[in-house]
């Protein structure tokens, strides 16, 4: 991924040189990202880390995500106001979510939970191309809202909308059948958040049209879930998301005490932390409960990030979160005037969902999920791409139309 990111950066630079134009779209989120990378670099080169190799690997991953973050901001919004590239991305995301869900469901139907691509065996309960259903759901939590936004935007004129809704329904069913409690809970949060945004910002006529489609989507998802859960171990796995037996309580209890011990580790290294990427090495001496499990991560990205970077990193993380929410949930009406505005709103919902999941898991430590997260953040917070109110008023007065939402 690092090589591909750097290659894409070089190609972008060559394209700028060929056109003789270098125009960089700046985002306020660059500042906390660069500052966080600076803190990690101080840990690496100043030897303020408990595992130099792990910190070096983490710095490389941060650089890779920074390149993806930068390139997404430059490449997705090259045509001011048209949003053609964003619409294409919405279609790609919809196809990707459907393809991944079909792969995951096909593997479950034919091999159960044990083989990836019908050939790679792993004991960790894999789902789709991931060794963990929680990581799979982390990706789908970002792809599904963007897919919903793509359908609501009415951007596809060649594919019937009912087919697109069915594709989204299959993706939702795959999350249900995965057995991930975190995934199921986050999808519910995202549906509620999306519903509130739709209810608040759509016109009555379009709301009356969109509500039956959303209700039908949920019914299709429930039907797919019931069909896939019919029988044997698959039923036990899928229906376990609704159970609270003792073993599940122990697992959740493990996550709580690990998060608590992680915060205790943060107090022991308050200023610069233990070093990015070093949790696996540094955690064992701080374990307060005997366990035969090998904890590679804290199952809480926020607690782990605070332990690894201390107060310096914690302040930067808080700064980034404040910027994300302030930019992501502002000017919603202005964005929805654009044909691709719902795709941007879907990115806001997807990134928010993954942040919620990060309270009980470590999706930010999964390279593919982290890369998609920074792309979602760009789609959600790129202020230069939103149509301003003055231009909208001019267009509306010229055409003599009242406010409309594309659907």
N, C-alpha and C positions, 0 to 999 in steps of 0.2 A: 504493500500500500504506500509506503514511503517513496519507493522508486516511481510508482505511477503518479503520485502527487507532484514530485519534483519534475517529472517529464511533462505533466500538464502545465506546470508553471513556466517551464522553458518554452513550450509551444505558445502559450499566451503571450510571453514577452516577444517572441519572434513575430507573432501576428501584429502586435503593437508596432514593432519596428518596421514591418512591411508596409503598414498603413501610414506610418509617420505620425501616429497619434498615440499619446499616452495619457489616458484619463482614468484616474483611480477613484472609485466610489468609496468614500470613507464611511465607516460605521463607528458610533461611540463605543461599541463593544470591543473594538480593537484595543483600547487602552487597558482594560482589566486583563484581557488575554495576553497582551505583551508584558504587562507587569507581572502576571503569574509566571510566565515563561522566564522572566528575569529572576524571580525568586528561586525557581527550580535550577537555573544556571548557577546562581550563587551557591546553592547546596552542592551542585556537582563539582564545580571548579574550586570551591573553597573547602571541599571535603567535609561539609556539614551534613553528613548522611551516614546511616548505619550500614548501607550496602551500596557501594559506588557503582557497581555494574547495573543493579536494578534502577538506580536513579538515572544512569546514562540512557538506559532503554526507555524510561518514562519521558525523558527530555526529547528523545527522538519521536516518540508518539505525540507529544505536545506540538512539536514542530510540524508533524504531518497533519494534524488537525487544524493547525493555524493556516497551513497552505490550502487545505480544503475550504476553510472558512473564508479566506481571502478570495480564492478563485470563484466560489459560489457567488459572492457579492459582485464580482466583476463580470461574470459570464451570464448570469441569469437575468440581468437587468441592463442589457446593452441597448435595447430599443425602448426609449423612454415612452411610456404610456401604452404601448401596444401589448406587451405581456405575452407575445407569441412563444417565447422560449419557456416561460413559466407554465403556459398551457401544455406545451409538449412534455415538460417535466411531470405535470399532473397525470398525463396519460401514461408515461413510463412508470410512475409510481403505482398507478392502478394495476397495470399489467404485472409488475413485479410482485405486488402483494398477492394477486390472484395466483401467480405461478408458484410462489413459495408456499401458499396454503394448499394448493393441489399436491405439491410434492410432499408436504408434511402429512396430509390426510392419506395419501396413497401409501406412504411408508407405514403409517399406523395400521392401515387395513391389511397390508400384506406381510409385515414383519413384526408388528408390535413395537414396543419401545425398547430398542436395543441396537438397531442398525441404522447408520447414516448412509444414504445413497445405496442402500441394500448391500453394502460391502464392508463398511467401517464399523466395527463393534466397539461399543463403549458402555460401561456400567452405570452411567450417570443419568439415565432416563432421557435420551436425546429426543429432539423433535425437529423435523425438517433438517436443515443443514447445521443445526446447533446441537451441542452436547447437552444443553439444558433447555427445558421448555420455557423457563423464565427469561432466558436471553432471547429466544425466538419471539416471545410475546413483547419484549422490549422493542424489537424492531417493528413488529406489526402495530404497536401502539403509536408509532410515528407515521407509518405508511397508510393505515386505515383512515385517519382524519384527513390527510391530504387527498386520498381517493374520494372521500365523501365531498370535500370541497370542490374537487374536479367535476363531480357529477352535478352538484348544485350550481356550478358556474355555467352549465350548459355549453361547455367548450367543445364538446364532441358532437359533430353533426352527421358523421358517417356511421357511428355505432349507436344503436337504439339505447335509450337511457335505461330501459328495464334490464338490459344485459349488463350494463355497468353496475346497477344496483345489486344484481345477482352476484357479480364478482366480489363486491364488497361484502355481501352476505356470506359467501364462502370463506372469506378471510376472517370474518367474525366467528364463524363456526369453528375454524381451526384454533382460534384462541380458546374457545370454550372447551373443545375436546382435549386441549393440551394438558389440562389439569392444573394450570398455574393460577394460584389464588391471587397473586399480585397482578398478573395479567388481566384476570377477570375483573378485579376491583378497579384497575386503572381504566379499562374500557368503559365500565359503568360511569366513572367520573368524567371521562371524555364525552360520552353520550349526553350526560346532564349538562356539561359546559357548552357543548355544541347546541343543544336544545335551547339553552338560555340565550345564546347569541342570536340564534335564528328567530326566536320569539321576540326579542327586543329590537332587532334591526331589519327584519323583513316586512314588506308590505302585507296587508291582510290577504289580498288575493293570492299572492305567492305562498303565504303560510298555509292557506287552505289547500293549495295544490301540493305543497311539499309534505304536509303532515301525513296523508295516506301513504306516500312513498316511504317515509321513515318508519311508519308502523308496519308496512309490508316488509321492509328490510329486517326489522326485528323478528317478525313472524318466520321469515325464511331462515334466519339464523337459528331460531329455536327449533325449527323442523330439522335442519341439518344436524344440530346437536343431538336431538333425540334419535335420529337415524344412525349416526356414527357411534353413539353410546350404547347401542343395542347389542349387548352380548359380551360376556367374558371379562378379560382383564381390561379391555378398552372401556367398558362401562365403569368398572371400579376406578380406573384412572380419571375418567372425565367427571364422574359424579363426585369424586373426592373434593372438588372445589367447594361443595356445599356441606362437607362434613367437618366436624370439630372433635375428632377422637383424640385420645390421649397422645398418640404419637405425633399428631400435628401440633398439639400444644407444646410438646417438648421441643420440636423444631423451631417454633416461633420463640419459645423461651430461650433457646440457644442464641438466636439472633439478638435478642434483647441484652443478654449478659455480655455477648461479644461487643455490641455497640457501647455498652457501659464501660467495659474494659478498654475499648479504643479511646473513649474520652479521657479515661484515667491516664492512658499513655500520652495523650495530648497535653495533659497538665504537667507531665514530667518533662516535656520538651516544648515549652510554651511559645517561644518566639519564632523559630524557623522550622520546628517540627523534626521528625525523624528522617525526612528525605522522601521526595516523591517516589512512588513505586516500591517502597521498602517495607510495607506492612507485613508481608509474609515472613520476612526475616526477623523483624523487630517484635512481633506480637507475642510469641510463646512465653517470654518471661512475665508478661502482664496478665496471663490467663488466671482468672480467679476460680474457675471451675475445672475439675479434671475432665478431660475429653480425649478420645482417641481420634477425633477428626482433625484434619490438617486445614487450618484456616488460611486460605490464600487472600481473602478479602473480608472486610468487616460486614458485608451485606447491608451497608449503609454508606453510600458514597459521600455524604456530607460529613459524617463522623470520621471516616477514613481520610478525607481530604484535610480536615482540621488537624488530625494527628500527624499527617505527613508534611504539612506546610506551616503549622503553628498559627499564631495570630496574624502574621503577615499574609499568609494564604487565605485565612478565614475572612479577613477584611476584603480581599480582592474577590473572593467568591460571592460575598454579600453584595459588593458593588455590582458585579456582573448580573446577579439575580434581580437587583433593583432596576437596572437598565433594561433587562429583558422584559420584565413585567410592565414597566412604564411605557416602553416602545411597542410591545406586542399587543397590549390591550388599549392603545390609544388610536384615535382617528379611524375607528372601525367603519363608520359610515362612509368616510372618504374612500377607503380602500374598496368597499363593496360597489362603488360606482364603476370600477374597472371590471372588465369581463373576467379577469382571473382573480378577483379579490377574495372569493371563497377559498381558493387554494392557499392564499396567504393565511387566512383565518384557520384553515385546517392545520397548517404548520404551527400556528400558535397553540392550538389544542394539543397537537402531538407532542411538541416539546414540553408543554406543561405536564402532560401525562407521564412522560419519561422522568421528569423531575420528581413527580409523586412516587413513581416506582423506585427511584433511587433511595428513598427512605428505608426500603426493606431489601434492596438488592444492589448489585454493582454493575448495572448496564453501561455506565460511563467507562468502565474498564474493559469492555468488549470493543475491540477496534472498529468493527463495522458499525456497531450501534453508535459509538461516539462520533464517527464520521457523518452518519445520517443526522445525528443530533445537531451538529454545527450547521449543516445545510438547512435544517428546519429553522434554526435560529435566524439565519440570513433571510429566509423567506418571510419570517414573522416580523422582523425588525428593520428591514431596509427602508428607511424613511424617504430616500430620494426617489423611490418608485411609486409613491402614492400620489394619485391625482389631487391637485390642490383645489380648494373650494372655489376660487375665483374662476378657474378654467371650466369647472363643472357648471357654474352659473351661466357663463357665457354660452356654452354649448346648449344648455337647456333653453335659454331665452331665444336662441336662434332657431331651434326646432319647435318651440312652442309646446314642449312636453312637460309634464310633472315628473316628480321623482319616480324612478323605476329601478328595480333590481333585476339583473339578468338571471335567468333561470333556464 
